[in-house]
Amino acid sequence: MNLSYLLLIPLIPLAVFLLLGIFNTQIKPAVSGYIGVLGLATSTALSYYAAFQYFFVSGKVDGVYQTFVEKVVWMNFTETSSLKYLHIDMGILIDPISVMMLIVVSTISLMVHIYSRGYMKGDDGYTKFFAYLSLFSFSMLGLVLATNLFQIYMFWELVGVSSFLLIGFYYTKPSAVAAAKKAFIVTRFADLGFLIGILIIGYYAGTFDFQTLNAVNPEGEALLLNWASTTFMGMSVFTWALILIFMGGAGKSAMFPLHIWLPDAMEGPTPVSALIHAATMVVAGVYLVARLFPMYYFVEEGFVLNIVAYVGAFSSLFAAVIAITQTDIKRVLAFSTMSQIGYMMLALGVSSYKGEEGVGYMASMFHLFTHAMFKALLFLGAGSVIHAVHSNYLKDMGGLRKYMPITNITFLIAALAIAGVPPFAGFWSKDEILVAAFEKNEFLYFIGLFVAGLTAFYMFRLYFGIFWGKETEYTHTPHEAPISMTFPLLFLAFMSIIAGFIPFSEFITADKVGFEGHLNYTMAALAVGTGLFGIILAWIFYKKENDLAEKFAHSFGMFYKWTYNKFYFDEIYIFVTKKIVFNLVAAPIAYFDKKYVDGTMEGIGNKTVWISRKIKGVQSGKLQDYAFSFVGGVVIIALVFIYLWTN
Amino acid sequence: MISGISIYEIFTLTSILFFIGIYGFITRKNLISILISIELLLNASAVNFVIINKYMYPDALQGVYFSIFIIAVAAAETALAVAIIINLYRQISSVEAKDTEIMKY
């Protein structure tokens, strides 16, 4: 399989970024929009071509999807001849999940580019916005194609930076600046764990390469187990490394307790939220775990996978509960994203490796795919609503179905998809996740089922709240968005309908063999029943204007207040960082630095000046003084020599 | 060879001349007097050249040539120094050494 053209997929957005970034002021906004869309369209076309080639032409050999790698050695750490030859490569890796991610990233990114041409119209930073979007697309596509841990780490940081730039895009707003900083610091903190994990693996395994790390022999045993004999605190060092790498993934994917940055990240422009904080960057953590899945599964019988599953399940439940009470529509969607990513993590956590037992892995990737489509659609729809109403808050909306028919229909499709109503995309992937969870751990299954109900409820609370409910008097009549904004909505709605019918299990599985997927009718009925219950509840509460919901909320009392304030997690973090870390650690160190380190240096400088002031009187400028010192010196030297010679 | 006078006596004379010059150079306040002291130093060394030549290498003449050379250089140097002093006088209306301290540091 010829891979050289794949290099263009990330490089074209990079070229667009450089072009728009360098000639930021020279290029007219209208032109820069076209350049951005055109660049991404080329990348998307190449991605689709690559996917077609891989899945249908040359990817499958003897019924197994092969991994294709093309790379060059970039940096050597040890001698080429040594036993553990440690080096960093740069290259591209093609296997089922990377191809699938290519499609997800390029499709969503293209749709967001098209959408942004309408949404950002008239904004001062129009060209800059497209430059950042291209930078993000480059980083994300590079991340997807990375061949080793170090390469993925570099692109990992690059998506972090572009996310930071885009969250803080409205940099005149203090809240946006704060949100950007928060997102960057929280994910950086998580990435510290990721880096340590990478270093541990580099030290003990002697390689960063995914292929070597994930190598499994025909008997289904991982090859790296030979190296995993070193232990630390009763666990293999690889277990520690994988926990730390998962910490990095959890930070990027906003898993509890590192989720606090995601809701605030909604300060960015809505297309950014759709692209980065719903569909692509936040699933990088899921992708990372999936990328190293054989390692996660085989090291100590998948101990770390249990952590992944429980963190995922808890985050999913936690976020879904909070989402019910939020009033900012983008925040509801943010918590919903967190909840759905928790689902994906849960599915990965309960998965096995071989054949049909690996349904969790398949379901996770399936859900990643479908979720990207309908969540991007929800965000873009929300953006369209915000564009029309000029407010993020539910209380300013209501009865919009008459003004915005296309947004209404597409939003409804996305909401049905996320609620898991057949035949929409979310139903199929969610069903697979629940099946996988049920086979492994019934407790996790019931959490999943409960969250499915909650999801349907809060999503339809949002839908009814925006498009039905009370008839709000608008100061200026809302209108449907322009074609550049409705086209992506329609395309993604189409994808949300048909994505579920893709026979995913034949393409993407943990052991890359593929199996026949089938529907478990009992499970499906149960999940759909729960979803419908949630929808009906939302219908009763929010379809018509009434005070049922308020009364209901009051009956919960304290719990409602706690949920509304996101269980005070932001406050806890502020308390820990400001009061404990800052006062007890940072302040004494700063004092020591100022007083002693700086003091020593400044003291040396001041003393030199002081001494020079004292002795500069010697240079009197009197000719005879100099002559006297000169003659005196000569006399002294002469005396010394005479004394030495005469003895 | 000068009969009745040994080289030591002449060295004593030139040394005295030399240290008179140094004393004058250090203690005189007037720039012209300082210049005269320098002349004394030069003359002491010129006499030394001639005497060493005469007493130690009677067949050679390099020492004598050197002393003529020193006289020529001293003349040029004196002309230069006097020119500088005149210029200085135009600037500060003084030829006292203490008034040239403005150039210190």
Chai-1 contact restraints between the chains, C-beta under 6 A:
chainA,res_idxA,chainB,res_idxB,connection_type,confidence,min_distance_angstrom,max_distance_angstrom,comment,restraint_id
A,Q619,B,K104,contact,1.0,0.0,6.0,A-B,restraint_1
A,G621,B,E101,contact,1.0,0.0,6.0,A-B,restraint_2
A,G621,B,M103,contact,1.0,0.0,6.0,A-B,restraint_3
A,G621,B,K104,contact,1.0,0.0,6.0,A-B,restraint_4
A,K622,B,E101,contact,1.0,0.0,6.0,A-B,restraint_5
A,L623,B,A97,contact,1.0,0.0,6.0,A-B,restraint_6
A,Q624,B,I26,contact,1.0,0.0,6.0,A-B,restraint_7
A,A627,B,F25,contact,1.0,0.0,6.0,A-B,restraint_8
A,A627,B,I26,contact,1.0,0.0,6.0,A-B,restraint_9
A,F628,B,I26,contact,1.0,0.0,6.0,A-B,restraint_10
A,V631,B,I22,contact,1.0,0.0,6.0,A-B,restraint_11
